[in-house]
Amino acid sequence: MIIVTGAAGFIGSNLVSKLNSEGFKDIVVVDDFSFAEKNKNLEKKIYSQKVHRDDFIDWIDENQKLIQFIFHMGARSATTGFPKKIYDDLNLNYSKAVWGKCVKYGLPLVYASSAATYGLGEFGYDDNHEIIQKLKPLNLYGESKNDFDKWALAQKKQPYFWAGLKFFNVYGPNEYHKGRMKSVVIHAFNQIQETGKMNLFKSHNPDFTDGGQTRDFVYVKDLNEIMFFLMNHRKDSGLYNVGTGKGRTFLDLTKNTFKGMGVKENIDFIDTPVDIRDKYQYFTEANMNKLRSIGYDKPFTSLEDGVEDYVKNYLIDHKYN
């Protein structure tokens, strides 16, 4: 059996869909299952068992002989709004417990880290283990993810194969439940539907034009391909960036959303709130050489193709993947 924690969430549910498409049905989905809107992500998925996240660590002890692989996607993903203890409990200590069971029972592990660990990018966006100790995340979410990365690298006892994936700006189906943490694509889609226009932040950095702020936007279906590759690869343990390797502007993203909706462009620029200006990232771009070096050779979905697929095949009719 294959385990997916955070299975009712955005990335986890897409991964379950990918595994189903590859013929895997003996999947154990782990989450808290208390949010009805989130649980819709698992409708029509095929899985063999649901396990509450609070029961999962003990469940491993009872079922370890049946487990083939663990994808640990579960986390408190909101970047603000919760006390540090929540992030420590769910993102750091829970992950340590999962890691410990993988070591004890010889289980391979892929877990969700984040590009939020890179902070303002003072040390670049290279998934080099040497810089992990130096990184300065900008929020408690990023800190908790970096704290676990640092802890994992320091362990003498490690799973025989493990990979921590530093997800960049992921967008795609199954994020209806995420509130303000939804991707810019779905925020733009909703705002355009409601008002006929989209507001973007002005640039307060002379090196960037309004709307020229840049992110490495990666389609969630590309994450599925990478995780499926790693499940079969099972060597070259370590931290890996997961982006496209090419930063694109918020203006590019918004224009493609208008295009996918068949709506004439109408974009305004508003001031970036003063309270976040000093922590606002103007540029992110994943160095993808490390993943490529271990044999992953599939092309990444272009922003144009990804946004078109997301808007036309999911958002317009409120469909799930």
N, C-alpha and C positions, 0 to 999 in steps of 0.2 A: 504494500500500500504506500501511497504518497501522501504526505501531510502538507497542508497549506494553512498556515495561521493567518489571521486577518482576512479570511476567505470571503467574508461578506463585504469587504472593502473594495475600493477602486482597483488597485493593482491585483490583489488576491483573487477577486472574482474573474478578472480577465485571464489570469493564469489558469484557473480551473477550466474556463472555456477552452483555452489552448490545449490543455491536457486531454479534455474530452475529445477534441478534434483529432488528437493523435491516437485515440483508442483507449485512453486510460479512464477507467471507471471506478476502480478501487481507490477512491480519494477520501481522506478524512479532512473535513472542513472544521477549522477551529476559529471561534470568535466569541463575542458575548451575546450575539443574536437578540439584543434587546431593543433594537431600533428597526421598526417595521419598514421604513423607507429604504434602509440599507439592505435589509434581507431580500428585497426585490432583485438585487444583483445575483442571487443564487437560484432564482426561479428558472426552471427548465435546464438547470445544470444536473449532471449525473455525478453522484457521490455515494459512498457506502455508509458514512456515519458523520454525525455532527457531535462535536465535543466542545463544551463551554471552556473558554480560555482559563478559567479558575481551576478547572479539573485536569487540564492538559498535562501538566508536569508529572502528576501521579499516574495519569493514563499511559504515559510513555513507559513507565516501569512495568506496567501490566501487559503492554502490547509490543514491546521493543523488537521481538523476534519477527514480527510481521512488517516492520517499517523498512522501506527501501530508500526513502529520501525525505528530507524535511526542507520545505520552503517557509522561512519565517518572515512573513510580510506584516504581521500584526504589530501595531505601534500606536502611540498617541501622536497623530500626525499634525494636529493644530500647532501652529508656531507660537501662538500666544493664548492667554486666557486661562491657563491652568497653573497651579503652584508647582514648584520644582519637584516636590515629592511625587506627583503624578508621573512626571517624565522619568524620574529615577526608578519608580516602581515598574512602569510598563515598558519603557524603552531600554533601560539599563539592566536592572536586576532580573527582570523576566527573561531577557535575552541571555544573561549569564546562566540562568537555570536551564534554558534550552541547550545552550552550548555544552554545559556540564553533562547532560544526558547523552548528547551526541558523542562526547568523548568516552563516556562510560560504556556505551553500547556499540561503538564503531559505526555511527551513522553519519552520512554526508549531509552538509548543511549549506544552504544559500540563504542569506539574510539581507534585509533591506537596510542599507545605510542611506546617506543623502548627500547631495551636493551642498546642502545647507551647512555642512561641516566646514566648507571653504571660506565662510564669512565674506569679507569684501574682496577676496581673491588676492590678498597681499602676497601670497606665496604661489600664485598661479593656480591652475586647475589640473594638476598632474596627480594621478593616483599612485604617487611615490610614497612608499611606507616611511621614508626618512623625514617627510614633512608633517606627518600626522600630529606629532607632539607640539608643533609650532602653531597649528591652526587656531583661529579665533572666531568661532561661530558667533552669529549676531543675536541668537535667541536660545531659549531653553531647549527647544526641540533639537536645534543643531548641536548644542552642547551635549545633549544626552546621546545623540548618535555618534558624535566624535569620542565621547567618553567610552562607549562600547568598542569602537574601532581600536582605540588605544589599549583597552583592556585585552581585547582579542589578540592583538599583535604581541602582547607581553606574556601570553600564556605559554608555558613549556609543554603542557598537554593540550593538543589541538585535535579536532576531528581529522580523520585521514584525508578528507577533502572538505574545504570550506571556502566560501566566497562572500565578501561583503560588497554589496552593489550600491555605488554612490549615484542614485537616481538624480538626474537634472530636472528640468521643468517638464513634467509628464502631463500629457493631455490625452483625452480619448473617452470612449463610452464607459458607463457605469459610475459616473461621478455626480449623479443627480443629488445624492444625499449629503454632499460635502460642505454645504453652506458657503461661507466666505472663502473657504479653502479650495473651492473649485478652480479649475484652470481658467486662464484669461479667455480661452475660446468660448467656453460655455457662458461666462459672464458677458462677453461681447454679444453672443447669440441672444441671450435674454434681454440685454439692454436694447439691442437693435429691434427686436420684436416689439418691445414695449414703447420705445420712443422714436425709432427710425434713425437713431444715431448712436455713436459710441464716444465716450469721453476717455482720453488717455492723459497720463501725467505729462506736464511740461518737463523739459530738461532744465535742471538747475546746475548743470555741469557744462562749461563752455566747449568741452570736447565732443558733446553729443547734441544732436538736433532734437527738437520735440518729437517724441515717438521713435527716436533713434536708439533708445535704450535697448540693449541686446541681451537675449537669453538663448541658451541651448534648449530649444523646444523639442522634445522627443515623444513620438507617438507610442501609446501604451502597447500596441501590438508588436513593436520592436522589442520591448522589454520581454514579452512572452517568448520571442524567438531566442533571445540571449539566455534566458533562464532555462529553456528547453535544451539549448546547446550545452550549458554547464551541467545539467542533470546527466547528460550522456558523456561528457568530457571527463569529469571527476579527477582532474589533476590540475597542477598550477594554482594552488591555493593562494588567496590574498584578497586585497581590496581592488575593485575595478570600477572605473567610471562607466556610467551608462547614460550617454547622450548621443548626439549625432556627430559631434566633432565640428559642427558649424553653427555659430551663433546667428540668430536672425532677430530682426527688430520687432517691437510691438506693433509698429505700423504695418510691417509685412503680415503679421498674424491677423491684425484687424481687417486689412484689405481683403485677405483671403476668406475671412469669415463672411464679409459682405458678399463676395463673389459666390461663395457656396450657397448663400441664402437667396441669391438673385436679386439683391437689393442695392440701390445706388449708394455709393460711398457718402457718408456724412460723418466726419470725424472732428471733434472738438478737443481742445487741450485745456486741462485744468491744473492749478498749482498742486504739486506734491505736498501733502500735509507736512507741516513744520516738524511735527514730532517724529517723523520717520526719515526725514531727509538725510540725516547723518549716517543712517544705516541702510540707505537705499543702494542696491547694486545696479550699476550702469552696464555691466558686461559680465557674462559668464559664457564659457565655451569649454566643453570637455575635451581633454586630450584622450583620444581613443586608441592610441598606439598599443597600449598594453593588452587590451582585449583582442585586438587584431593579431598580436604577436603569438597568441596561443591557439590561433586557427579559426577564430570567428570571422567569416568572410562574407556574410550576407550584407547587402546594401541597406542603408537606413532610409526610411520613408521620408520623402521631401516634405517640407512644410506645406507646400501647395497640395500635394496628394493626401497628406494626413488630415488637414483641415477639411478638404472636400469630402473625404470619406466620412469623417466624424459628423459634419453638418448634415450631409444629404442622407446618409444611411442610418443615423442614430438620432441626432437632435431634433430634426424636423418632425419626426413621428414619435419622439420620446421612446426610442427602442433601446434595448440592452444588448450587450455582447455576451 
